[in-house]
Amino acid sequence: MYSSQFITGYGSGIVYATDQGVVKVDIPDMSRHEPFLQKDLSELESSELTTYAAGKLQRYFNGECIDFSDIQVDLAGLPPFRIKVLIAIRSLRYGEICSYGRLAVLCGSPHAARAVGGALASNPMPVIIPCHRVVASDGRLTGYSAPGGEITKSALLKMEGIEFNGLLVVTKQLVINRNSDR
């Protein structure tokens, strides 16, 4: 196992990887407004992949439009439906959002919006696998399992230029006609 740390204005995060790809990302809690100490990673060494991914994450959290699709992820051991969902949302680009229902359709299970939500709730690689870009069809955020919960999800979406009307995402921004093979 390898790891690399990235530093942002919200605190530090860590990328973990095996030789097969990134397996976990700990992102900072964007709901907190105090400086964080860096984490001690002295037990793990970095790899070319963790260093590269950490650099991209640091740039992303500093406001750059970053594409993470070139970062290899290791989804070994996850259930097939969960893998299908996690792979499908990797096609959402910076500033794009999709509904849970639409994602279920793209995964070939049109009545499985709740199951999609469950798969996203246990996403081990937030931001690299952008589960923050999936919202309810009416614009509600409906939770976020990364540190800071919905406050972090909202902050990430706003950072990407997504418009809000109060606490709701403006739904005209939802990606409707996405090809699943793109």
Protein Blocks (a to p, Z undefined) as FASTA:
>chain_A
ZZdddddfkbccdddddfkbcfbdcdddfkbccdcddddfklpccdfklmmmmmmmmmmm
nopacdfklpccdfehiafklmmmmmmmmmpcghiacdfklmmmmnopaklmmmmmmmmm
mccbghjlcfklpccfkopaniafbghijmlmmmmmmmnopacehjaccfklpcfblcfk
ZZ
